[in-house]
Amino acid sequence: YNHPVLSVHDGRLWGFFTRWDERRPSTDIFTLEDGTWQRREAVIPGFLPFTPPRRLPEGHWIIGGELFWYEAAVAISRGDDFTAWEVVQIPRPDEVKLLYPETTLMNREGELLAICRPREAETAPVAASRDGGRAWTPLQLSNFPLAASKPLCGTLSSGQQFLVSNNL
């Protein structure tokens, strides 16, 4: 197991841990019970999480991540159920190369933006969704400078959104 993503939901601490079986990743889901991680009977096959779950106005939760090492993806919950997730791959044209896309998500007034770690480019690959992450525009290079490092979006207690990145 490595690089867990942690989140508080329904009064519990949840952990989404990447597990490797014969060089194939998946996400195992745990809850912290009495100081010990307890594995839930839930797996997100092929998916590596890189952002904590974020609740969307539609009532489901979404996690930014990747499929294996070359494809940007999100996992979408079935409502409030943190044990049931569907993976949606973000379309990528051949000319947009990815390696460890480590996708993060920004919510902009009803539009989700997926921002990925670039490969062989000096700007961030970006895609948009207007339906809560179920369908995406194809990734395209933006004008935002980004080094080949993991970006991370979030929301401050003031409601302001942020993007932390290395844009050398």
C-alpha positions in Angstrom: 0.0 0.0 0.0 1.1 3.6 -0.6 0.1 7.2 -0.9 -3.2 7.2 0.9 -5.8 9.9 0.4 -7.7 10.6 3.7 -11.1 12.1 4.2 -13.7 12.5 7.0 -17.2 11.4 6.1 -20.1 10.5 8.3 -18.0 11.0 11.5 -15.3 8.5 10.3 -11.9 8.8 8.9 -11.7 7.1 5.6 -8.5 6.0 3.8 -8.2 5.3 0.1 -5.0 3.4 -0.3 -3.3 2.4 -3.5 -2.5 -1.3 -3.5 -0.2 -3.0 -6.0 -0.8 -6.6 -7.1 1.6 -7.9 -9.8 2.4 -4.3 -10.9 -1.4 -3.5 -11.3 -2.8 -0.8 -9.1 -6.2 -0.6 -7.4 -7.6 1.4 -4.5 -8.6 -0.4 -1.3 -10.9 1.5 1.1 -10.4 1.6 4.9 -12.0 3.3 7.9 -10.2 4.1 11.1 -11.9 2.2 14.0 -10.5 2.4 17.5 -7.0 3.5 16.3 -6.7 0.7 13.7 -7.3 0.8 9.9 -10.1 -1.7 9.0 -10.4 -2.7 5.4 -13.8 -2.3 3.9 -15.1 -4.8 1.4 -14.6 -2.2 -1.3 -12.1 -1.8 -4.1 -11.7 0.7 -7.0 -10.0 -1.4 -9.7 -7.2 0.1 -11.7 -7.6 3.5 -10.0 -5.0 5.6 -8.1 -6.5 8.4 -6.0 -4.7 11.8 -5.8 -7.3 14.1 -4.2 -9.6 13.7 -1.3 -13.3 13.1 -2.1 -15.2 16.3 -2.9 -18.9 16.5 -2.5 -20.7 17.9 -5.6 -24.0 19.7 -5.8 -25.5 16.6 -7.6 -25.1 14.7 -4.3 -22.2 12.4 -5.2 -18.6 12.6 -4.3 -15.6 12.7 -6.8 -11.9 11.9 -6.5 -9.3 13.0 -9.0 -6.7 10.4 -9.9 -5.3 8.2 -12.7 -5.8 4.8 -14.3 -2.5 2.9 -14.2 0.2 5.4 -15.1 -0.9 7.0 -18.4 -4.6 8.0 -18.2 -6.3 10.8 -16.2 -9.4 9.6 -14.5 -11.9 10.3 -11.7 -13.9 8.1 -9.4 -17.5 9.0 -8.7 -19.4 7.7 -5.7 -23.0 6.3 -5.7 -24.5 9.1 -3.7 -23.1 9.2 -0.1 -21.8 5.6 -0.3 -18.0 5.7 0.2 -17.8 2.0 -0.6 -19.3 2.2 -4.2 -17.3 4.0 -6.9 -17.4 4.2 -10.7 -14.3 5.2 -12.6 -14.5 7.6 -15.5 -11.5 8.0 -17.8 -10.9 11.5 -19.1 -10.4 11.4 -22.9 -6.9 12.1 -24.2 -5.9 12.8 -27.8 -2.8 11.1 -29.0 -0.8 14.3 -29.1 -1.3 14.9 -25.3 1.2 12.6 -23.6 0.8 11.7 -19.9 2.9 9.8 -17.4 1.6 9.9 -13.9 -1.2 12.4 -14.6 -2.0 12.8 -10.9 -5.3 14.6 -11.7 -6.6 17.2 -9.4 -10.1 18.9 -9.6 -11.3 22.5 -9.4 -15.0 23.4 -9.2 -15.7 26.6 -11.2 -19.3 27.6 -11.0 -20.9 24.4 -12.2 -17.9 23.3 -14.2 -15.3 20.9 -13.0 -11.8 21.3 -14.3 -9.4 18.4 -14.3 -5.8 19.6 -14.2 -3.1 17.0 -14.8 0.6 16.7 -14.4 2.2 17.2 -17.9 4.6 15.0 -19.7 6.8 16.4 -22.5 5.0 19.8 -22.2 5.5 22.9 -20.2 1.8 23.7 -19.5 -0.9 21.8 -17.7 -3.3 19.4 -19.6 -6.9 20.4 -18.7 -10.3 19.0 -19.4 -13.8 20.2 -18.4 -17.0 18.5 -17.2 -20.4 20.1 -16.9 -22.3 17.0 -15.6 -20.5 16.2 -12.3 -17.6 14.3 -13.9 -19.5 11.8 -15.9 -18.5 13.2 -19.3 -15.3 15.3 -20.1 -14.0 17.3 -22.9 -10.8 15.8 -24.3 -7.6 16.9 -22.4 -5.8 19.8 -24.1 -2.8 21.8 -23.1 -3.6 25.0 -21.3 -1.6 28.2 -21.0 -0.9 27.5 -17.3 2.8 26.8 -16.8 3.3 23.6 -14.9 6.4 21.4 -14.3 6.2 17.6 -14.3 5.0 17.5 -10.7 1.7 16.8 -8.9 -0.8 19.8 -8.9 -3.4 20.0 -6.0 -6.6 22.0 -5.9 -8.7 22.6 -2.8 -11.0 25.0 -1.1 -10.1 27.2 1.8 -12.5 27.8 4.8 -13.2 31.2 3.2 -14.6 29.4 0.1 -11.7 30.5 -2.1 -10.3 27.9 -4.3 -6.5 27.3 -4.7 -4.1 25.5 -6.9 -0.7 24.5 -5.5 1.8 23.6 -8.2 5.4 23.7 -9.3 5.5 25.9 -12.3 9.3 26.4 -12.9 
